[in-house]
Amino acid sequence: MEKPAITDLKLHPILNTRWSPRSFTTQVPDKETLKRIFEAARWAPSSSNEQPWRFIVGIKGDKTWDNVFETLVDFNQKWARLAPVLAISIGKKMSSKSNRPNKSFTYDVGQSLAYITFQAMQEDIYVHQMGGLDTEKAAELFNVPEDYQVITAFAMGYKGEPELLEDNFEEMEKAKRQRIELKEILFEGEFGNTSAIVS
């Protein structure tokens, strides 16, 4: 099943076809493919080139996958059981250069996940990011140092058929994609004043 974005303007094909499925096949991406995906994260931009992102990655069948799965909220566990790869993103809270709090670390980790997502799409692999996890439990299970913070979890794999999902997830998988209008997010002068770019 494909769910291309119905955009007002033409976008890059990777951006147009990217979405976050909940159904995955059992096929595990090979090691070289996964290395390329995380190599993309290495080259994401970051404030002062701090590169605060870290990842713990589990392959279905290993203890790391089980532990990531255990941190997910019930809603996410119901579909993430299909994902061949489960991972968590972690950010370094303190600057390595100044040893002061890095105010941009969560933003930068988010950018690294975007790079992962787009490289994964190039590999025909889909990524579903999740905020629904117990970050404290994840920090404990993976012995994350205090100067790092667990931020999100994400699933990766080759897209499966919606029929593999239980409960109402199949319906959610097939639902139409929606976004708010560009004029609602692009301002000028002051917040809420629609930019002339889109007026």
C-alpha positions in Angstrom: 0.0 0.0 0.0 1.2 3.5 -0.9 0.2 6.7 0.8 1.8 9.6 -1.1 1.4 13.1 0.3 -1.2 15.1 -1.6 0.9 18.3 -1.7 0.0 21.7 -3.1 3.5 22.0 -4.6 5.9 19.4 -6.1 8.3 17.9 -3.5 11.2 15.6 -3.7 9.9 12.0 -4.3 11.4 10.8 -1.0 9.5 13.5 0.9 6.4 12.8 -1.1 6.3 9.1 -0.4 7.5 9.2 3.3 5.0 8.2 5.9 4.9 6.2 9.1 3.4 2.8 8.7 2.7 0.5 11.6 2.8 -2.7 9.5 6.2 -4.3 8.7 7.3 -7.5 7.0 9.5 -9.9 8.9 12.5 -9.1 6.7 15.4 -7.7 8.7 17.5 -5.0 6.8 21.0 -6.3 6.3 24.0 -4.9 8.3 25.3 -2.7 5.4 21.9 -1.1 4.8 21.5 -0.3 8.5 25.1 1.2 8.6 24.2 3.5 5.6 21.0 4.6 7.4 22.9 5.5 10.6 25.8 7.0 8.6 23.2 9.6 7.4 22.6 10.5 11.0 26.3 11.2 11.5 26.1 13.9 8.8 23.1 15.7 10.2 23.6 19.4 11.2 24.0 20.3 14.8 24.6 23.4 16.9 28.4 24.0 17.2 28.8 20.6 15.5 28.2 19.0 18.9 26.6 15.8 17.3 24.7 15.0 20.5 22.8 12.0 19.1 23.2 8.4 20.2 21.2 5.4 19.3 20.5 2.0 20.9 19.4 -0.4 18.2 17.8 -3.8 18.6 17.0 -6.5 16.0 14.0 -8.7 16.6 15.0 -11.7 18.5 17.8 -10.1 20.5 17.6 -8.7 24.1 18.0 -5.1 23.0 14.9 -5.3 20.8 13.0 -6.9 23.8 14.1 -4.1 26.1 13.1 -1.3 23.7 9.8 -3.0 23.2 9.3 -3.2 27.0 9.6 0.6 27.3 6.9 1.3 24.8 3.4 2.3 25.9 0.7 -0.3 25.3 -0.7 1.4 22.3 2.6 1.3 20.5 3.4 -2.3 21.6 0.2 -3.5 19.8 1.7 -2.7 16.4 5.5 -2.4 17.1 5.6 -6.2 17.7 5.8 -6.5 13.9 8.9 -4.2 13.5 12.2 -6.1 12.7 14.2 -3.1 14.1 13.4 -1.1 17.3 15.6 1.7 18.5 15.7 4.6 20.9 17.3 8.0 20.4 19.4 9.6 23.1 20.8 13.1 23.4 23.8 14.4 25.2 22.5 17.2 27.4 25.8 18.9 28.1 28.1 20.6 25.5 31.3 18.6 24.9 33.1 21.8 24.2 32.0 24.1 27.0 30.6 21.6 29.5 27.5 23.8 29.8 23.9 22.8 29.0 23.3 22.4 25.3 20.0 24.1 24.7 19.8 22.6 21.2 20.4 18.9 21.9 16.8 17.7 21.5 16.4 19.7 18.3 19.7 18.3 16.9 18.7 14.7 17.8 15.4 15.4 15.9 17.4 16.5 12.9 19.5 13.3 13.0 16.2 11.3 13.0 15.1 13.2 9.9 18.3 12.2 8.2 17.8 8.6 9.2 14.2 8.7 7.9 15.2 10.0 4.5 18.1 7.7 4.0 15.9 4.8 5.1 13.3 5.8 2.4 16.1 5.7 -0.1 16.7 2.1 1.0 12.9 1.3 0.7 12.8 1.1 4.5 10.2 2.9 6.5 10.6 4.6 9.9 7.9 5.2 12.5 9.0 7.5 15.3 7.3 7.3 18.7 7.1 9.6 21.7 5.0 7.0 23.5 7.6 5.3 25.7 8.8 5.3 29.3 12.0 7.2 29.0 13.0 6.7 32.6 12.6 2.9 32.2 14.6 3.0 29.0 17.4 4.9 30.8 17.4 2.3 33.5 17.3 -0.7 31.2 20.1 0.6 29.0 22.2 2.1 31.8 22.1 5.6 30.1 24.5 8.0 31.9 23.0 11.0 33.7 24.4 13.5 31.3 22.3 11.9 28.5 18.6 11.8 28.0 16.4 9.3 26.3 14.2 11.2 23.8 12.2 8.9 21.5 11.8 5.4 20.2 11.5 4.4 16.6 10.6 1.3 14.5 12.2 0.5 11.1 11.6 -2.1 8.5 10.2 -3.0 5.1 6.5 -1.9 4.8 4.0 -4.7 5.4 0.3 -5.1 4.5 -2.3 -3.4 6.7 -4.1 -6.7 7.1 -1.2 -7.8 9.4 -2.4 -5.4 12.0 -4.9 -6.1 14.7 -7.7 -4.1 16.4 -8.4 -0.8 14.6 -4.9 -0.3 13.4 -5.7 -1.6 9.9 -8.2 1.2 9.6 -5.7 3.7 10.9 -3.1 2.5 8.4 -5.5 3.1 5.5 -6.7 6.5 6.7 -6.2 9.6 4.6 -3.1 11.7 5.5 -3.7 15.2 6.5 -1.7 18.4 7.2 -2.7 21.9 8.3 -2.4 24.6 5.6 0.9 26.3 4.9 -0.8 29.7 5.8 -1.3 28.4 9.3 2.4 27.9 10.0 4.2 30.6 8.0 4.0 34.1 9.5 5.6 37.5 9.0 5.7 40.6 11.2 4.3 38.8 14.3 3.0 35.4 15.3 -0.3 34.6 13.5 0.1 37.2 10.7 0.1 35.1 7.5 3.2 35.5 5.4 2.9 37.2 2.0 4.7 34.1 0.7 1.4 32.2 1.0 -1.2 34.9 1.0 
